[in-house]
Amino acid sequence: MTLDNSAERDLIILEQIEQDPNTTQAALASGLEVAVGTINWHLKRLIEKGYVKASRVERRKLKYVITPEGIALRTRLAFDYMQNSFNLYRLVRERVIVALEDLQKAGYHQARLEGNGDVAEICRLTCLEQGVTIVSEKDTPVLRIVGLKIFLEMENHS
């Protein structure tokens, strides 16, 4: 549900070049936590497609400039990223609401949350909105997050 890895990297590279045209491949690689060769590949591809232009500033230093086509690509990639993020948010929220409806039908208004990351944050916000309190007591039902799935575990609690 997110942009593919290549598109996401292209978006980040284009944004970083826009912020700092004097950035280096090493700095881009460090920011994305990938090898310099990976950045080199992406940049060559972006240059070949006309999204970025490179000009030599010093013997071993390049300056990157995003072309109008590159700006259009960055805008499209950013829009796609946001669209996919909202779709992901809606999907997770719907799954949490279904689990909370089951929890509340069983007479509970508290649950323990097991998991972390963005999905856990969506779960926390949805619980707050639905009037379910997140607690740490071991004897309460559990909302377990596994990837994008939410499991309600109520054994020994009904």
Residue frames as qw, qx, qy, qz and C-alpha x, y, z in Angstrom:
[[0.000, 0.883, 0.469, 0.000, 0.00, 0.00, 0.00],
 [0.234, -0.811, 0.141, 0.516, 3.00, 2.31, 0.02],
 [0.485, 0.778, -0.332, -0.222, 5.07, 3.48, -2.89],
 [0.960, 0.095, -0.116, 0.235, 7.47, 0.90, -4.19],
 [0.671, -0.525, 0.051, 0.521, 10.99, 1.21, -2.85],
 [0.498, 0.181, 0.335, 0.779, 12.34, 2.76, -6.06],
 [0.021, -0.751, -0.371, -0.545, 9.62, 5.41, -6.26],
 [0.533, -0.822, -0.180, 0.093, 10.02, 6.26, -2.58],
 [0.657, -0.324, 0.156, 0.662, 13.78, 6.63, -3.00],
 [0.332, 0.445, 0.374, 0.743, 13.28, 8.79, -6.10],
 [0.241, -0.867, -0.323, -0.292, 10.95, 11.04, -4.12],
 [0.624, -0.711, -0.027, 0.323, 13.42, 11.40, -1.26],
 [0.609, -0.041, 0.279, 0.741, 16.33, 12.03, -3.64],
 [0.172, 0.627, 0.386, 0.654, 14.38, 14.68, -5.54],
 [0.386, -0.884, -0.238, -0.113, 13.31, 16.38, -2.31],
 [0.672, -0.554, 0.075, 0.486, 16.86, 16.39, -0.94],
 [0.501, 0.190, 0.335, 0.775, 18.28, 17.77, -4.20],
 [0.024, -0.798, -0.367, -0.477, 15.62, 20.47, -4.20],
 [0.522, -0.842, -0.105, 0.087, 16.62, 21.45, -0.64],
 [0.396, -0.735, 0.424, 0.350, 20.37, 21.26, -1.32],
 [0.770, 0.623, -0.108, -0.089, 21.57, 21.14, -4.96],
 [0.222, 0.718, -0.636, 0.172, 25.14, 20.79, -3.68],
 [0.820, -0.336, 0.399, -0.237, 24.39, 17.58, -1.83],
 [0.109, 0.500, -0.835, -0.202, 26.69, 14.65, -2.47],
 [0.748, -0.004, -0.591, -0.302, 25.91, 11.07, -3.37],
 [0.402, 0.037, -0.784, 0.471, 27.47, 10.06, -0.06],
 [0.217, 0.002, 0.426, -0.878, 25.11, 12.39, 1.85],
 [0.691, 0.030, -0.252, -0.676, 22.11, 11.08, -0.09],
 [0.669, 0.055, -0.741, -0.003, 23.20, 7.49, 0.58],
 [0.176, 0.038, -0.718, 0.673, 23.62, 8.20, 4.28],
 [0.418, 0.006, 0.200, -0.886, 20.18, 9.81, 4.49],
 [0.803, 0.077, -0.281, -0.519, 18.53, 6.82, 2.82],
 [0.614, -0.419, 0.656, -0.128, 20.76, 4.27, 4.57],
 [0.911, 0.373, 0.174, 0.021, 21.78, 2.69, 1.25],
 [0.698, -0.175, 0.312, 0.621, 25.04, 2.23, -0.60],
 [0.035, 0.631, -0.214, -0.745, 26.47, 5.08, -2.68],
 [0.087, -0.055, 0.838, 0.536, 26.18, 2.77, -5.70],
 [0.113, 0.584, 0.802, -0.053, 22.42, 2.61, -5.18],
 [0.054, 0.808, 0.172, -0.561, 22.20, 6.41, -5.18],
 [0.097, -0.426, 0.579, 0.689, 24.43, 6.53, -8.25],
 [0.143, 0.253, 0.901, 0.322, 22.05, 4.16, -10.05],
 [0.089, 0.758, 0.599, -0.241, 18.99, 6.23, -9.10],
 [0.027, -0.753, 0.087, 0.652, 20.66, 9.49, -10.12],
 [0.140, -0.203, 0.733, 0.634, 21.79, 8.10, -13.48],
 [0.117, 0.471, 0.858, 0.170, 18.26, 6.92, -14.14],
 [0.024, 0.827, 0.397, -0.397, 16.75, 10.27, -13.11],
 [0.090, -0.608, 0.352, 0.706, 19.27, 12.09, -15.32],
 [0.165, 0.027, 0.847, 0.505, 18.61, 9.77, -18.31],
 [0.076, 0.629, 0.772, 0.058, 14.88, 10.38, -17.99],
 [0.149, 0.531, 0.185, 0.813, 15.39, 14.14, -17.87],
 [0.492, -0.770, -0.398, -0.083, 14.25, 14.68, -14.29],
 [0.528, -0.765, 0.113, 0.350, 17.62, 15.85, -12.99],
 [0.597, 0.723, -0.191, 0.290, 20.58, 17.62, -14.57],
 [0.749, -0.526, 0.035, 0.402, 24.11, 17.36, -13.20],
 [0.423, 0.843, -0.166, 0.288, 26.84, 19.91, -13.76],
 [0.779, -0.066, -0.302, 0.546, 30.44, 19.74, -12.60],
 [0.246, -0.966, -0.020, -0.074, 31.33, 22.33, -9.96],
 [0.256, -0.742, 0.613, 0.087, 34.78, 21.00, -9.15],
 [0.260, 0.403, -0.846, -0.233, 36.86, 18.13, -10.46],
 [0.224, -0.105, -0.967, 0.060, 35.01, 15.58, -8.32],
 [0.146, 0.375, 0.599, -0.692, 31.97, 17.59, -7.24],
 [0.003, -0.385, -0.701, -0.600, 28.63, 17.74, -9.00],
 [0.281, 0.174, 0.334, -0.883, 25.69, 20.06, -8.58],
 [0.092, 0.352, 0.910, 0.201, 22.26, 18.57, -9.19],
 [0.288, 0.156, 0.039, -0.944, 19.31, 20.56, -10.52],
 [0.395, 0.388, 0.819, -0.152, 15.76, 19.29, -10.79],
 [0.008, 0.106, 0.547, 0.830, 14.22, 19.99, -14.18],
 [0.523, -0.023, 0.057, -0.850, 10.59, 21.06, -14.62],
 [0.759, -0.001, -0.576, -0.303, 9.85, 17.43, -15.52],
 [0.448, 0.040, -0.763, 0.464, 11.56, 16.41, -12.27],
 [0.215, -0.046, 0.403, -0.888, 9.42, 18.84, -10.29],
 [0.712, -0.013, -0.242, -0.659, 6.32, 17.33, -11.90],
 [0.698, 0.030, -0.715, 0.041, 7.57, 13.82, -11.02],
 [0.188, 0.068, -0.681, 0.705, 8.29, 14.85, -7.42],
 [0.454, -0.044, 0.168, -0.874, 4.80, 16.31, -7.13],
 [0.784, 0.015, -0.437, -0.440, 3.21, 13.16, -8.56],
 [0.589, 0.060, -0.754, 0.285, 5.29, 10.88, -6.31],
 [0.030, -0.080, 0.556, -0.827, 4.46, 13.00, -3.25],
 [0.629, -0.040, -0.042, -0.775, 0.76, 12.88, -4.12],
 [0.782, 0.036, -0.595, -0.183, 0.90, 9.09, -4.61],
 [0.372, 0.104, -0.744, 0.545, 2.75, 8.71, -1.30],
 [0.279, -0.059, 0.395, -0.873, 0.13, 10.76, 0.54],
 [0.735, 0.007, -0.275, -0.620, -2.73, 8.92, -1.16],
 [0.714, 0.053, -0.696, 0.055, -1.24, 5.55, -0.23],
 [0.165, 0.114, -0.670, 0.715, -0.58, 6.71, 3.33],
 [0.496, -0.056, 0.198, -0.844, -4.21, 7.78, 3.76],
 [0.800, 0.033, -0.457, -0.387, -5.41, 4.49, 2.31],
 [0.542, 0.095, -0.755, 0.356, -3.18, 2.62, 4.74],
 [0.117, -0.112, 0.505, -0.848, -4.45, 4.76, 7.64],
 [0.673, -0.037, -0.063, -0.736, -8.07, 4.05, 6.68],
 [0.762, 0.070, -0.632, -0.127, -7.43, 0.30, 6.35],
 [0.368, 0.069, -0.743, 0.555, -5.77, 0.03, 9.76],
 [0.286, -0.087, 0.335, -0.893, -8.40, 2.23, 11.39],
 [0.753, -0.038, -0.297, -0.585, -11.23, 0.05, 9.98],
 [0.691, 0.039, -0.710, 0.126, -9.53, -3.08, 11.34],
 [0.140, 0.078, -0.634, 0.756, -9.13, -1.50, 14.78],
 [0.497, -0.092, 0.092, -0.858, -12.78, -0.39, 14.84],
 [0.794, -0.043, -0.510, -0.327, -13.95, -3.95, 14.06],
 [0.549, 0.019, -0.722, 0.421, -11.78, -5.31, 16.90],
 [0.052, -0.085, 0.452, -0.886, -13.03, -2.62, 19.29],
 [0.653, -0.138, -0.193, -0.719, -16.66, -3.37, 18.44],
 [0.780, -0.081, -0.620, -0.016, -16.03, -7.01, 19.41],
 [0.342, 0.082, -0.615, 0.706, -14.26, -5.88, 22.58],
 [0.281, -0.111, 0.245, -0.921, -17.12, -3.61, 23.60],
 [0.743, -0.131, -0.405, -0.517, -19.78, -6.24, 22.74],
 [0.701, -0.085, -0.663, 0.247, -17.99, -8.51, 25.23],
 [0.495, -0.822, -0.278, -0.031, -18.38, -5.77, 27.86],
 [0.674, -0.304, -0.028, 0.673, -14.84, -4.42, 27.95],
 [0.177, 0.976, 0.096, 0.086, -13.72, -0.79, 27.73],
 [0.261, -0.808, 0.508, 0.144, -10.02, -1.37, 28.34],
 [0.954, 0.276, -0.016, 0.116, -7.37, -3.26, 26.43],
 [0.529, -0.601, 0.404, 0.443, -3.65, -3.83, 26.43],
 [0.612, 0.762, -0.144, -0.158, -1.83, -2.91, 23.23],
 [0.717, -0.350, 0.488, 0.355, 1.00, -5.13, 22.01],
 [0.638, 0.506, 0.342, 0.469, 2.94, -3.71, 19.11],
 [0.243, -0.678, 0.005, 0.694, 4.60, -0.50, 18.10],
 [0.289, 0.041, 0.545, 0.786, 5.18, 1.83, 15.20],
 [0.240, -0.011, -0.228, -0.943, 2.71, 3.69, 13.03],
 [0.510, -0.303, -0.717, -0.367, 0.05, 0.97, 13.20],
 [0.423, -0.389, -0.671, 0.469, 0.17, 1.08, 17.01],
 [0.036, -0.186, -0.152, 0.970, -0.24, 4.87, 16.94],
 [0.406, -0.151, -0.478, -0.764, -3.29, 4.56, 14.69],
 [0.538, -0.344, -0.770, 0.008, -4.60, 1.94, 17.10],
 [0.282, -0.295, -0.507, 0.759, -4.05, 4.24, 20.11],
 [0.158, 0.073, -0.082, -0.981, -5.82, 7.15, 18.43],
 [0.502, -0.212, -0.629, -0.555, -8.75, 4.97, 17.37],
 [0.468, -0.349, -0.755, 0.299, -9.08, 3.55, 20.90],
 [0.107, -0.235, -0.313, 0.914, -9.13, 7.07, 22.32],
 [0.318, -0.005, -0.324, -0.891, -11.78, 8.09, 19.80],
 [0.601, -0.219, -0.674, -0.368, -13.91, 4.99, 20.53],
 [0.570, -0.612, 0.181, -0.518, -13.73, 5.37, 24.33],
 [0.960, -0.119, -0.212, 0.136, -11.43, 2.39, 24.92],
 [0.294, -0.879, 0.373, -0.052, -8.63, 2.93, 27.44],
 [0.748, 0.380, -0.500, 0.215, -5.20, 1.44, 26.79],
 [0.627, -0.696, 0.287, -0.199, -3.87, -0.12, 30.00],
 [0.307, 0.570, -0.760, 0.062, -0.86, -2.23, 30.92],
 [0.641, -0.260, 0.601, -0.400, -2.57, -4.76, 33.21],
 [0.023, 0.240, -0.934, -0.264, -1.95, -8.36, 32.16],
 [0.234, 0.301, 0.902, -0.204, -5.50, -9.49, 32.90],
 [0.421, 0.610, 0.153, -0.654, -7.16, -7.37, 30.20],
 [0.796, 0.492, 0.342, 0.084, -7.93, -8.26, 26.58],
 [0.433, -0.444, 0.407, 0.670, -5.07, -7.68, 24.15],
 [0.593, 0.786, 0.034, -0.172, -4.99, -5.82, 20.87],
 [0.669, -0.329, 0.486, 0.456, -2.02, -7.49, 19.18],
 [0.440, 0.811, -0.170, -0.345, -0.49, -5.81, 16.14],
 [0.689, -0.132, 0.604, 0.378, 1.20, -8.02, 13.58],
 [0.310, 0.186, 0.540, 0.760, 2.20, -6.07, 10.50],
 [0.243, -0.159, -0.181, -0.940, -0.97, -4.39, 9.32],
 [0.571, -0.367, -0.679, -0.279, -3.26, -6.83, 11.12],
 [0.283, -0.394, 0.472, -0.736, -4.91, -6.30, 14.48],
 [0.552, -0.189, -0.809, -0.068, -5.88, -9.33, 16.55],
 [0.496, -0.522, 0.228, -0.656, -8.18, -9.12, 19.54],
 [0.523, 0.033, -0.833, 0.181, -7.32, -11.76, 22.15],
 [0.490, -0.487, 0.143, -0.709, -9.88, -12.12, 24.90],
 [0.760, -0.124, -0.638, 0.023, -9.25, -15.67, 26.19],
 [0.500, -0.276, -0.616, 0.542, -9.62, -15.94, 29.95],
 [0.023, -0.071, -0.179, 0.981, -11.34, -12.55, 29.95],
 [0.445, -0.177, -0.368, -0.797, -14.96, -13.38, 29.07]]
